[in-house]
Amino acid sequence: MRITSVIHILGFLLMFLGIAMLLPIPFSLYYGDADYMALLISAGVTLVLGYSAFVTTDLDRELRAKEGFAIVAFAWFFFSIFGSLPFLISNSIPNFTDAFFETMSGFTTTGATILTNVEGLSHGVLFWRSLTHWIGGMGIIVLSLAILPFLGVGGMQLFKAEVPGPVADKLTPRVTETAKILWGVYVLLTVVEAGLLMLGGMGLFDSLCHSFGTLATGGYSTKNASIGAYNSAYIDYVVIVFMILAGTNFSLHYRFLRGDFRAYWRNQEFLFFLSIIGLATLIIGADTYFNIYDNAPQAIQKTLFQVVAILTTTGYGTTDYEQWAFSSQFVLFMLMFFGGCAGSTGGGMKIIRIFLLVKFVFSEITRLLHPHAVIPVRIGNSVIPRDVLTNVLGFFILFILTFMLGVLIMSSMGLDMPTSFGAVAATLANIGPGLGNVGPTDNYAHIPMFGKWVLCVLMLMGRLELFTVIILLSPFYWQK
């Protein structure tokens, strides 16, 4: 591996992170908080160290896949280390493990928190906490692809390693232009949602923070009660719409904005995504209507919000779903594994993989009935290559094995089974709230220190889709 090239680009990315740390300072000054010094110091340290790494190393013009995987994985790790400085220096989170957990949860758009009183944070730190979501949402690496040509580097290797889903969807022949398009759509949707939330009575600060969390499918809120604190049907439905948009392949948004108004309805993954939302809302809504809420509109509103929040891995909440029937909680637990569409900011296994698995199972059943028939797996008119199906099956098995190992480790620390299952599912799928003692009204503060580090690893593995992290552990990866 060309270590100097990896360090060179990581230094450049840290410089970008240092600049991003300056963005919350205007809010600190406006609200009269003293945390602007912590942000300024954090930005200075990050910029100096990033610049030092950048200027003391050389860059090889040919960036290979091996370096791409290393840059992606280590970028998230170092971002979480340096991103925790504002929490530590401001004494908002004085413990390094907790600060790292909170920051990793932010950059991986998980939304799991160790904070017991979010509203007690100063505005600058609170804005930085939400900003980690927004930066991590589309991927800091994809953002950097719009800048890497300045360094004379291509970047397709980075794009393949970072973009979620089985296949990276290039919208244009040049990956740089792809990155610009994706982030352009991302910024546009963020601005539109913030404006709509302000029309619903939210202030500019809260609107931006919640838009960051929604479009990134992260879930960090400025309120202890999350979106439920506003008790507004209008705000709930605005967030629902944008959670669905965030969980949809961003290439579809781009095509729609370019005038292809039927782009969504021609996409089978998107239609499958909507059908899951509809079916889960119908099943859980029947329970909440008859047993929890007084009227149908309220039952639909609360149920739809929670189904979309869990499926898209956003993790916002308007109600305590652990008060619902066990069958409803089980449906939500299953949705935790599904996640958003490929090419979205959502986590989980991705809808396209679930869709392919379902079609593959049906094709195998048909093959048993007709042994000599040729039954390819199709999406639309496209035949899915066998190697893609093999990759999907391998990912599914690896995801389940990682989940089981995580549950075994967490339960061995004395956590009850619902909490162990919920914590591992919520971090591996980048959701945030889980079940048991890490449910929607709880937090992760009580998790043992070693358990928090295990969950941090699961967050990183989930955000980078397992293979990117696991490949670094392979001895073959480090061999010449």
N, C-alpha and C positions, 0 to 999 in steps of 0.2 A: 504493500500500500504506500502511496505517496503521502506520507504524514504531513509534510510541509504544505501541500495543497489543502489538506483537510483543515489544518490550523489556520491557514490564510483566510479561507472562506468563513470559518467559525469566528475569526476575529472581526471580519466585515459584518457578520450578522449581529455580533455583540454591540458593535457601533450603532447599528440600527436600533437595537433594544435600548441602548442608553439614550438615544434621541427620543424614543417613545416614552421613556420615563419622565420626560419634561412636560408631556401633554397634560397631566393632571394638575400641574402647578397653578395655572390660572384659576381653577376651581378652589384650590387651597387659599389663594389670596382673596378671592371674591367672598368666601365664607369666613375669612379671618382665622383659618386654622394654622397651626404651627408646623404641620407635617410637610410643608414645602421644603424645609431644610433637609429632611430625610430623603425626599425625592431628588433633590438637587445633588446631595452627596452620593446617592445610589447611582444616579445618572453619570456623575463624574467618574466614579470608580469603574463602572461598566465601560464607559467610553475610553478611558485611559488604557485599561487592560485589553479591550478589543482592538484599539489602535496599535498597541504594542505588538500584539499577535499578528496583526495585519502587515505591518511594515517590516517585521523581522523575519518573515518567511516569504518564500517564492511560490508562484503559482504555475503548475504545469498546465499548459493549454488543453491537454487532452484529459478530460475528467471522465474516469471510467465508472462503471456501476459499483465497483467495490468502494471507491471513495464516496460515491453518492449515498450509499447506505450508511456509511460512517457519519457523514455530515448530517444527515437527517436525524439519526438517533442521538448523536452527541449534541446537536443543536437544541433539542428539547431538554436534555439533561442540564446543559449549562444555562439555558434560558431560565430554568426553574431555580437554579442556584442563585444567579444574579437577580432574577425577578423577585426573590424573597427578601432582598435587601431593604426595600421600603418598609416592609412589615417589621423587620428586625430593628432597623435604626429608629423608626418611630415608636418602637415598643408596643405596637399594636398586637403583634404576636411575638413575644420575647423568646420563645423556644424555637431552635432551628428546625427540628423535625416537623413541628406544626407549621412553621412558615414555609418550609419546602413542600409539605403536603398541600397546603392551600394554593401555592403557586403552581405546582404540577397539576393540580386539579383544575386550575384556571387555564393554563396553556393547552392542556389536553381536552378542554371543554367538558370536563366531567361534572363539575359543580358540586362535588362532595366538599363539605366544609367542617372545620373543627371549631368554628366560631359559635359561641352561645348567644351573643348579642351583636348582630350585624349592625344594627342602628347606632351602636356605640362607637363605630369607627369614624374617624375624621373623613371629610369629603375627598381630600386628595388621595388618601389610601384606598378609600372605597371606589373611587373612579379607576385607580390603577388595578384594583382587583377585577373589576368588570372589563377593563381594557385587555387584560391577559386573555380573557375569553375571545375577544374580537380578533386579536392578533393570531391566536391559535386556531380560530375557527376555520378559515380557509387554508391555513398553514403558512407559517412564517417562511418556509422554504419556497412555496409557490410565489409568495410576494416578492421574494428576493430574485426570482427568475426574471422579473421585469427590470432588475437592476444589474444582474450578473453580466450582461453584454458589455457593461462599462468596464468589467474586468477582463473581457475577451474570452469568456467561457460560454460554452453551449448551455447545457443544463437539462437535457432530456433524461439523463440518469437520475437527477434529483426529482424530476417530475414523476417518473415511474415509481420511485421509492416512496413519495409522499402522498400522491393523490389517492384518496380512498376508492375502493372498489376493485374488482378483478382485472379491469383493463382501464388504463388511463385514456380518457377521451380527449384527443387533441382537436380543438376547434379550428386551428389554423396550422399550416405546415411549420410555423416557427413557434416553439414553446414559449418564447418571450411574449409573443402576441397573445398566446393562450392565457398566460398569467395575467396580463393586463386586462383582458376581457373578463376573466373570472372575478378579479378584484373590482373592476368597474361595476359589474352587476351587484357584487357584494356591498359596495359602498352605496349604490343607488337604493337598494332595498333597505339598508340601515337608515338612510336619511328619510325615506318615505315612512317607515314604521315610526321613527321618532316623531315626525310631524303628526301622524295620526294619533299617537299616544298623548301628545300635547293637546290636541283637540278634545281628548277625553278627560282633561283635567290634570294630567301629570305635568310637573315642572320640567324644564330643559334637562336638568341634571339626571333626574330619575328616568326620563324618556330615553336619553342616550344610554344609560347603564342597562336598562332593560332591553333596548334594541340590540346592544352588544351581545347580551346573553341569549336573545332569541335567534338572531341570525347566525350566531356561532353554535347554536344548540347547546349552550353551556348551562345556563340556569342560575347563575349568581344574581341575587336580587339585592336591592338596597333596603329591603324590609325584612324583618324577622318572619313575617307571615307570608313572604313571597308575594306573588300577584294577588293572592287572596286578601291582602291588606287593603286593597283599593275597593273591594266589594262592588265592582262595576261590570255589568254584562258587556258593555261596549268595549272596555279594555280587554276583557277575557277573549272576546271574539277577534279583536285586532291581533292579539298575541297568537291565537289559534291559527289564523290565516298565515301569519308570517312564520310560525313554527313549521307549518306544512310546506311553505315555500323554501325554508331552510333545509328541510329534509328531502327536497326534490333535487334531482340532478341539475346543477347550475347551467349546464349547456342548453337545457330546455328553456330556461329563462332567457338566455341570450338569443336563442332562435325565435322565441316569442316576441322579444323586443325588436328584432329585425323584421317582423312582419309575418312570421310563420305562425299564425294564430291556432293552427291545429297541431302544433308540435307536441303538446301534452297528451292529446287524445290518441295520437298515433303511437305513443310510447307504452308498451305493455307493462314495463316495470312500474311506471307511474300509476297506471290503472289498477295494478295489483296492490300498490301502496294505498290507494284510496279505498279499495275494497276491504283491506284489512282494517282500516280506520272505521269504516262503516259497520262491518261485522262485529268488531270488538265493542263499539259504542252501542250497538243494538243489544248485545248479550249483557253487558254491564248495566246499560240504561234500564233494562227491565228490573234488575235488582234495586238500583238506586231509586227508581220511580215508586216502586211498591213498598220499599222498606226504609228509605232515608229521607227523601225530599217530599215537599208538599204538593208540588205541581210538575207537570211534564216539562215545560220550558226550563225550569231550574235543573231538573234531573239531566236533561240533554246538555245544558251548558256545562255543568260540573263534570259529567261523564266524558263528554267530547274533549274538554280541555285536558283532563288527566290522561285519556287514551293517547292524544296527540303528543302531549308532553313526554310520555314514557316511550312511545314508539319512535319519535324523532330524537330521543335521548337528550331532550332539552332539560327536563327535570324540574321545571317550574311547578308550583302547586297552588291550588285554590281551596283545597279541602284535604282532610286526613283520610286517605283511601284505606287506611288500616281499620277504619270503622265500617267498611263495606263487608259484604259476605265473603267468605273464604274463596268461593268460586270466582268472584270478581277480582280478588287479589291474585288468584292463580293466573287469570287471563293477563293481567298487567305484568306479572312475573314473566310469562312467556313472551310478551311483547318486548321486554327488555333485551332479549337476544336478537330480535329482528333488526332493529335499527332503521336508519334512513336509506334513501336510494344511493346507489353508486354516484360519485361526483357531487355529493352533497356535503354539508358540514356535519352530518349526523354520524354517530358511532354505530356500535353493534356489528352484527355479521353482514349487514346490508341486504336490502330487499331483493336485489338482483340474484344474490346467492340463494336465498330462500326460494325464490321463484324457479331458479334452475334446478334446485334439489327436488322440488315438487314435480316438475316436468320430467326429471330424470327417473324418479320413482315410478311415475305412471308409464313411462316408456319401458321400464324393466318389467312391470306387470304385464304390459301388452306383449312384450317379447316372450314371456313365459307361456302365454296363450298361443302365440304364433312364432315358434322358434326360428323359422327360416326367413321371417320378415325383416326388412331393413327399416328400422324405426329411428331416424335421427331426432335429436332434441333441437327444437327450433324456437326462436324468439322472432315472431313475425315471419318474414320470409327468409331469415338468416339461419343457417344451420350452425349450431354451436360446435366448435372443434372439440375433439376428445380430450386434448390436453387442457383446455379451459375447464371442462367438467372434472377432470382429475384434480386440477388446482382447487376447484370449489369444494370437492369432497375432502381433500387434504386439509383445507382451511377449516372446514366444519369440524372434522375430527380433532384437529389441533385446538380449536376454540373450546370444545367440550372438555378435552383432557386438561387444558389450562384451568378451566373453571373448576373442575373436580379437585385438582391439586390445590388451587387457592382455597376452596372450602375446607379441605383437609387441614391446611396450615392454620387457617383462622379458627377453626373449631378446636384445634389442639391448644389454643391459647385461652380456652375457657369460655369462648363466646357460644351462645346457644345457636341451634341450627338455623332458625329463621334469620337471625342476624348475620351468621356466616354466609348463608346463601345470598341474602340481600346485599351485603357489603361487596362480595366478590362479583356478583352480577352487575351491580351498579357502577363499579369501578372498571371492570373489564370491558363493559359496553359503554362506558363514559356517560352514564346517566346522572349520577349524583345521589338522590334519595333511593333507598332500597326498602327492606322490610325489617321487622323486628326493632332493635334498638338503633337502627340507622334509617328509620322510616322518614316520612315527609315532615314530621314535627320534631325529629331528633337530629343529631349530628354525629360526627366521628371523633369528638374530643375524648371519649372514653376508651377508644381502641388503644391497646398497648402500643408502645413505641415501635417495636419490631413489626407489629401488624400494620402500622401506618406505612412503613417502608415497603412491606409486601404489597400493599394496596397501591402505592406509588408506582411500583414496577408494573402492576396490572394496568394502571391507567395508561402508562407509556406504551405497553404492548397493545392495548386496545386501540389507542389513537393511531398507532403506526401499523395496525393490522397484523400483529404477531410476527410475520415472516421477517420484517425489517429489523426487529429486535433480536429474534432468535438466531438469525443468520450470523449475527455478531458473536454468538456463543459457540459457533461451529469452529472446530480446529482447522477445517479446510479453508475457512474464510481468511485466516491469518497466514496460511502457507503461501509461498511465492509460486 
